[in-house]
Amino acid sequence: MSYINADELLPPELLQELQSYVQGSLIYIPREDGEKRLEWGARSGARESFDRRNAEIRAAKAQGRKIDELADEYGLSPGGIRKILYGNSRKRIA
């Protein structure tokens, strides 16, 4: 997210009104209601990649693989593998 100087963007009367509420701070202005916000990783494909990896990890564990083996194979900590296996994960891909 980029920083925009309100002094360069907003009309003086709107800037003055905003300054009556906040000065010298960053504020977040949300999108209009009609615009749908994408989930994390949706645009880059990262979410799909992690979901696929997590499904592979669950399947390997179901076939008897040990947590330490999976941690080494996927470059994660044993705790990270446990979170994937037993934590409150997002949707699970079969």
Order of alpha helices (4+ residues) and beta strands (2+ residues): alpha-alpha-alpha-alpha-alpha
